[in-house]
Amino acid sequence: MVQLTRIYTKGGDKGKTSLGTKVRVLKSSPRIASIGDVDEANSFIGIARLHSEGEIDRLLSRIQNDLFDMGADLCIPEDKEGTESLRIKPSQVTSLEEAIDHYNITLPPLKSFVLPAGTPLSATLHQARTGVRRAERTVCSLNETEPLNPSIIHYLNRLSDLLFVLARYANHQEEGDILWVPGAHR
C-alpha cells in the first residue's frame, strides 16, 4: 500500500519528475503529458460521480481505480524487463465492453448526433468522455515513439464509448437524447 507522509518534496522544482523506474524526465515529456491527461480524465469521472448512484456509481468507481492502474502502467516504460509492473489487462477492456452492451441494449437507435447536454449526470459524463478522448490522443502520440501496453489504448477507446452510452442512458431516464439539428439556426 502507498503511504505518503510528505506531500511536497521539492524534487520537481527544476521541471523534472521521476518515473516509477526512478529515471528523471522533463515534466513536459509526452509520457508525463499522457499520465496527466489520464489523471484529468479520472477527475472528470469523479465530477460525474457527484450525480451518479447505485450501479453506475459503482461502475465509475471501478473505472477510476482502473485509471490509477493505467497511470502506474504508464509510469513504467514497457521495455523495462524484469520489473513486476502493474499493467492494464485485456480483461479490463472486456469488462468495459460488457458494460457498454448492458446499457446500450436499453437505448433506441440514434437518428442524429447527440449534443453533450441533458441531465447533470449526462452532461458530466460527456465532459468525462471528452477528457478520455484527449488522454487517448496523448497516449497514442506517445505510443508512436515509445511502445506502450496496447491494452492502454484499447481501454481508453472503450471507456470513451462507455461514457457516451452512459450519458445517453442518463438522459433516457429523463427526457431522452438531446439531438443535433443540422442548420437549425442559420
BELDADA-V675354 format. One record per pair of residues at least 4 apart in sequence whose ideal C-beta (glycine too) atoms are under 6 Angstrom apart, sorted by the first residue. I is the first residue (numbers start at 1). GAP is how many residues later the second one is. Records with the same first field share a line. If there is no record, write none. Layout:
BEGIN
I: GAP / GAP
END
This chain:
BEGIN
12: 5
15: 12
16: 8 / 10
17: 10
18: 4 / 6
19: 4 / 56
20: 55 / 56
21: 59
25: 4
27: 5
30: 112
31: 111
33: 105
34: 40 / 104 / 105 / 108
35: 36 / 39
37: 97 / 98 / 101
38: 29 / 32 / 33 / 97
40: 91
41: 90 / 91 / 94
42: 22 / 25
44: 83 / 84 / 87
45: 15 / 19 / 83
47: 77
48: 76 / 77 / 80
49: 8 / 11
51: 69 / 70 / 73
52: 4 / 5 / 8 / 69
53: 4
66: 26
69: 17
70: 18 / 82
72: 14
73: 14 / 15 / 76
76: 4 / 9
78: 69 / 70
87: 62
88: 4 / 61 / 63 / 64 / 67
90: 61
92: 63
93: 58 / 61 / 62 / 65
96: 62 / 63 / 66
97: 61
99: 63
100: 4 / 61 / 62 / 65
103: 62 / 66
104: 61
107: 61
112: 67 / 68
113: 67
114: 63
115: 63 / 65
116: 10
117: 6 / 61
118: 4 / 53 / 60
119: 51 / 52 / 55
121: 49
122: 45 / 48 / 49
125: 38 / 41 / 42
126: 41
128: 35
129: 31 / 34 / 35
132: 24 / 27 / 28
133: 27
135: 21
136: 20
139: 13
142: 4
143: 5
148: 4
151: 4
155: 4
168: 9
171: 5 / 6
172: 4
END
